[in-house]
Amino acid sequence: MKSSSLFLLLACAAASHAEVIDLPALFDKRALVKPITEIEGTLSDGSKATVYKIVVRSLPNDHPMGPWAPKTIKDVGGYWEDAINKKLYRVDIEYLNILNKAGWDMYDADGTVHRTKDRTEFDKVARQELAGWTFEQAKKDGVTNSIIELQPLEQIVTIFLPKNPKALPQLTMLRQASFSPRSGVGIGTNGVRFFPPEPVHRITAYQNIAPLDPNGGHTGFGHEYHYHRSPAVMNDDKSGKVVGFALDGFPVRGPTEAEGKAPKNLDAINGHDHDGLGYHYHGSNAWPYFVAGFKGALGTAALGDVDVCDATQQSGGRKGGPGAAKGKGKGPPKGGPPPAPK
């Protein structure tokens, strides 16, 4: 064999090898209830495919959770993106005073910060938001002028991801994608699910905020811990390593390429294919933070250790999943987000 032909063969083999990602090897074993297996499943487009069955405990082992709300005005909480100027603030006395100057009431005279005190109060927030209460209703029977937080519960969740993700003829934008709220938009290698952007305006309509912790996560209405932003983004990780997988099975990398280089030529859903890495997404510090849509057909997820993957049956699902619509949702006639800080 000629040397040029051998070189080409080796180069092709190397490129092909680089595109193969050993998903099971990347997952934190502490997150797994049992070893990852393969079964036949039905994807969101109705096609049959081999899927990974990944059963996780849903709480991170690689970092602490919280803080979210400061207990007093002397403390520092998590992070909140202002609904008006889109600036990410650390929740401290400075930001609480911005809210108070806008007519909110976020702490008492003794410096005690208003926050959800228990699971019952947290669930009131879920009820008022999902039912679209008016501000007056929430002020009387619900929760207003508070920081929403709750220590999450450990949950056993099974997520199914295509083993060999394949691109569909067209990209599916996030708002057009149909997936179960249980699924989110993907999962981190530490077993924590990626969720669409928070419905910020629906939250602030009741003069509440729901901060993320320093790793980009908080507790959802199902009492589960999930990310709205990648820890790799929050921690400014410049390794470009795989941090998780989108629901279509394609990998999600950190906000940069290797050695801290900014990703180039991203498509409309925050993904691209280059340098033999195969198609992958990049987490971002800009909306929608993880993926803006999907390249391939989707897997699904369910509570508990389940053996049937049928992504065409979305229990409680809706277009775009939970919180996918930017700046939409029912809002009361009074209340609302604060004005942009001057």
C-alpha positions, 0 to 999 in steps of 0.5 A: 500500500502506498504511503499516501493511501495509508496516511489517508486510511489512518486519518479517516480511521482517526476521524471516525474514532474521534466521533465515537463517544463512550456515553456510559464511561462519561457518567459519574458512577455515583449518580447511577442507580444501576449500570447503563444498559441498552434497550429498543425504544421508540423515539419522538418521530415514531422510529425504533432505535437502540437507546441507552437506559440511564437510571439516576438519583437526580442529585449532584455528587460533584458539587453542593446545592445552594445557596438560593435565598439569603437568610438576612440582608447580610448574607449572599444568595444565588443568581437571578437574571433581571427580567428587564435588563437581562443582567445576571445579579447576585442576590444580595442586599444591593439587588434586594434594594433594587426590587424594593425601590421598584415597589416590592417588599423583600425583607423585614425591618430587622433584615430578615429576607422573605423566602418560602419557609417550607414545602407547603409554601413552595407548593402554593407558588406552583399552584398560583403560577400554573393556575394563572392567579392574579396578583391580588389572589396570590397576595391573599392566598398565595406567595408574593414578595418572596425568594422561592427556594426549597431543598430538593428531594432525591428522585429516581429518574430513568432517561432514555437517549438514542445510542446512535443519534441521527440528524433529522432533515430539519432542525426542531426549534425549542418552541416546536419540540414536544417533550415531557416535562420530566425529560427536560432538554437533556441530562448532565454527566452527573445525573442532573437534568437540563431544563429550558429557560425559566419562565421569568416573567411568570415568576416576577409577575407575583413579585417573586424571584427563583434564583439559581445556585452558583452551579446554575440549578434550583428546585422545580415544582416537582421537588427535583433539582435541575439546571437552567444553566450549565455548571460549566458556564457558571464556573467558566470552564474552558476545557470544552469537554462533554458535560452532558447529552441533549434529549436527542443523544447528541453531546453538550459541551461547555461554553468553549472549544478546547483551550478556551476558544469561542465556538464558531459557526454555530447553527440556529440551535447552538450546535455544530460539527468540526474537527472530527468531534461529530455534531455537538451543542455548546452551553452558553451564557445567553438565552436559551443557555443549553440548546435552542432546539434539537438536531435529531429525534428525541428520547424521553424520561420518566420517574422511577426505574422503567423499562419502556421508552416511548417518546411519542407518549408525553405524559403531561408534555407540551410544546417546548416543555416547561418554561420554554416560552420566553417572556410569556405566560399568564400575568396579573394586572398588577405586580410585574418585574422591576424597572431596569436599574439605572 
